[in-house]
Amino acid sequence: MDQKQFGYAPPAWLPVQDMEVLERCRTIKREDMEFTNENGYTIRIVPHPESAIVTELFEWIRRSDAEDKKTVIIFPNSWRNVYTAAVEMCNLFNVNARNLHCFCMDEYADEDGNVAPITYGDSLGGHFLREFFLPFREDLRPPLSQIHYYTNENIGHYSELIEETSDGGADLIISATGWIGHTAFIDPVTEKFKADTLEEFKQIKAGFVDNRRLTVIQNSMGRNGDIWHTPRYSVSIGPYDVVHAKCHLERHDLGFCMGYGMYSSWERMISRLQLYGPVCKEVPASLFQLSPGTIYVSEMMAAPIEPSDLKEF
């Protein structure tokens, strides 16, 4: 099929509409994908990004112990395999996490602005406690007072709490990009993250979010696609917390296509828009281009996007 024979505009509800940007990101070649920009933003293509993230997270914890240095990390939810593997290494090699201060990056909420409690079965903060905090040996575990998750009481000053604890910004933020181009639940074109300019967007702090439809659909995949059982609202860190973090660590390998174990072109496209498109509020995760850090991209995510991806049955 020759796609040039039939032209059309992207759906209006997709934030990025610039056809030149879309085509450039869609056609980037494998040999041009790895680079480091002037801000120390590094893209690496590796066979297993998850393993790279585990190794780096363990090193951050080990270094905080060896240097006896407070280390503030903003964590995604839920990454059970990464967290349990990193903690198991700490337990095996007697690495103490006493200096670690952890902040969950997001949580579900209801339509009235109430934050989901950690006792809620699908609570993201609850998952973090079970997957990262509790598996530590008791003598190596950080104090519970250093584990921060969202509550109705702290949502109004969550960004300030991160800043005060870290003396100006988290030492590290760990993330992955969602289908709409978000990091955490910083969804584009929402009431919470409405801004006239990029500079204004970068100043928005944590708060209550009315999530975009594509984010709700993505979240429903963890519930066997039951969108009706998927919270439409959330609380999240803001762009302010992203740009003030001193370093970041990210993986682009989370894709799946309707349970068949395949990567699809739309997953590759949002990855490319973040990594190679302009820094813009329409793709919030593109803010990572402004700071030092490493994004590990799997070979499958780096595979070319071609018309042959659209196979006839």
SVG drawing of the C-alpha trace seen along z (x, -y; Angstrom):
<svg xmlns="http://www.w3.org/2000/svg" viewBox="-18 -32 49 45">
<polyline fill="none" stroke="black" stroke-width="0.4" points="0.0,0.0 1.4,-3.4 0.4,-5.7 1.3,-8.8 -1.8,-8.0 -4.1,-8.8 -3.4,-11.8 -5.3,-12.8 -4.9,-14.8 -4.3,-13.1 -7.3,-12.7 -8.0,-16.1 -7.8,-14.6 -4.1,-13.7 -2.0,-16.6 0.7,-16.6 -0.6,-17.7 2.6,-18.9 3.0,-16.6 6.6,-17.6 7.5,-16.6 5.5,-13.4 7.2,-12.4 10.7,-13.2 10.2,-11.1 8.5,-8.3 11.4,-7.9 14.5,-8.4 17.1,-5.7 18.5,-3.3 22.0,-4.6 20.9,-8.1 19.0,-7.1 21.8,-7.0 23.2,-10.4 23.9,-12.7 22.7,-16.3 24.2,-19.5 22.2,-18.9 23.6,-15.4 20.4,-13.7 21.5,-10.3 19.6,-7.8 20.9,-4.2 19.6,-1.2 20.0,2.0 18.5,5.5 16.8,5.3 16.1,1.8 14.5,3.4 17.9,5.0 19.7,1.7 17.2,-0.2 17.6,2.4 21.4,2.1 21.3,-1.7 18.8,-1.9 20.9,0.5 23.9,-1.7 22.1,-4.8 21.1,-3.0 24.6,-1.5 26.2,-4.9 23.9,-6.5 25.0,-3.9 28.8,-4.1 28.9,-7.9 26.4,-8.2 24.5,-10.7 20.8,-11.6 19.3,-10.6 15.8,-11.7 14.2,-9.6 10.8,-10.0 9.5,-6.6 7.0,-5.3 4.3,-2.8 4.1,0.1 7.4,1.7 7.4,5.0 10.1,6.7 12.5,3.8 11.9,3.0 12.1,6.6 15.2,7.3 17.0,4.1 16.0,4.8 17.1,8.4 20.5,7.2 20.6,4.9 19.6,7.7 22.2,10.0 25.1,7.5 24.1,5.9 23.4,2.5 21.6,0.2 18.9,-2.1 18.8,-4.3 19.6,-7.4 16.9,-6.9 13.9,-9.3 11.2,-8.0 8.4,-9.9 5.6,-8.1 5.0,-10.1 1.3,-9.6 -1.9,-8.0 -5.5,-7.4 -8.2,-9.8 -12.0,-10.1 -14.1,-12.7 -14.4,-14.7 -10.6,-15.1 -10.2,-12.4 -6.9,-10.5 -7.1,-6.7 -5.8,-5.4 -3.0,-2.9 -5.5,-0.3 -7.3,-0.5 -6.3,2.7 -5.0,0.9 -3.4,-2.0 -0.1,-2.9 1.4,-4.0 0.2,-0.6 2.0,1.2 5.2,-0.7 5.2,0.2 4.6,3.9 7.1,4.1 9.9,1.9 9.7,0.9 8.6,4.2 11.0,6.6 14.0,4.9 15.5,6.8 14.3,4.9 17.9,3.9 18.4,2.4 15.0,0.8 14.7,-3.0 12.5,-4.4 8.8,-4.5 8.8,-8.3 11.0,-8.6 8.5,-6.9 6.1,-9.5 2.9,-8.7 -0.1,-10.9 -2.8,-11.6 -5.7,-14.1 -3.6,-16.0 -0.4,-16.4 -1.7,-16.8 -1.8,-20.6 2.0,-20.8 3.5,-17.6 5.9,-19.5 7.0,-21.6 7.6,-18.5 9.9,-17.1 11.7,-20.4 12.2,-20.7 13.4,-17.1 15.8,-17.3 17.1,-20.9 15.8,-22.1 14.8,-19.1 14.9,-15.3 18.3,-13.7 16.7,-11.3 13.4,-10.7 12.6,-7.3 9.9,-7.1 8.5,-5.6 6.4,-7.4 2.6,-6.8 0.7,-6.4 -0.4,-10.1 3.2,-11.2 2.9,-11.8 5.4,-11.1 3.6,-10.3 0.1,-11.6 1.2,-14.8 -1.3,-14.5 -1.2,-17.2 -4.2,-19.4 -5.9,-19.0 -7.4,-21.5 -4.6,-20.9 -1.8,-21.3 -3.2,-24.1 -0.6,-26.7 -0.2,-29.3 3.6,-28.8 6.2,-26.2 7.7,-28.3 4.4,-28.6 3.8,-24.9 7.2,-24.2 6.1,-26.0 3.0,-23.8 3.3,-21.8 1.7,-18.6 -2.1,-18.4 -5.4,-16.8 -5.6,-15.7 -8.6,-15.0 -6.8,-12.3 -7.0,-12.1 -9.0,-9.3 -5.9,-7.5 -4.4,-7.4 -7.6,-5.9 -7.6,-3.2 -3.9,-2.4 -4.6,-2.1 -7.5,0.2 -5.2,2.8 -4.2,3.8 -7.8,4.5 -8.3,6.7 -9.5,3.8 -12.4,2.9 -12.5,-0.9 -15.6,-1.2 -13.5,0.1 -10.6,-2.3 -10.3,-5.7 -10.6,-8.6 -8.8,-11.0 -5.5,-11.1 -3.0,-13.1 0.5,-13.6 3.7,-15.5 3.9,-18.4 6.3,-19.6 8.0,-21.7 9.1,-18.5 10.4,-17.1 12.6,-20.0 13.9,-20.5 15.1,-16.9 18.9,-16.7 19.0,-13.5 16.5,-11.1 16.4,-7.5 13.9,-6.1 12.9,-2.9 11.1,-2.5 10.2,1.1 6.8,1.4 4.9,2.0 2.4,4.7 -0.4,5.2 -3.6,6.7 -1.8,9.5 0.1,10.9 3.5,9.9 4.1,7.5 5.2,3.9 3.0,1.7 3.8,-1.4 1.9,-3.8 4.1,-2.8 7.2,-3.4 5.8,-6.8 5.2,-8.2 8.7,-7.1 10.1,-8.9 8.1,-12.0 9.5,-12.3 13.1,-11.4 13.5,-13.2 10.7,-15.7 10.8,-19.3 10.5,-20.0 6.8,-20.9 3.9,-20.8 2.0,-18.6 4.5,-15.8 5.2,-16.4 7.9,-13.6 9.9,-15.7 10.9,-17.9 13.5,-15.2 15.6,-16.5 16.4,-19.6 18.3,-17.7 21.0,-15.0 19.9,-11.4 19.7,-8.1 16.8,-6.7 17.2,-3.0 15.3,-1.9 14.8,1.7 15.7,2.9 12.1,3.7 11.0,0.2 13.8,-1.1 12.6,1.0 11.6,-1.0 8.0,-2.1 7.0,-1.1 3.8,-0.6 4.5,3.2 3.5,2.8 0.0,2.7 -0.5,6.3 -3.5,7.8 -5.2,10.7"/>
</svg>
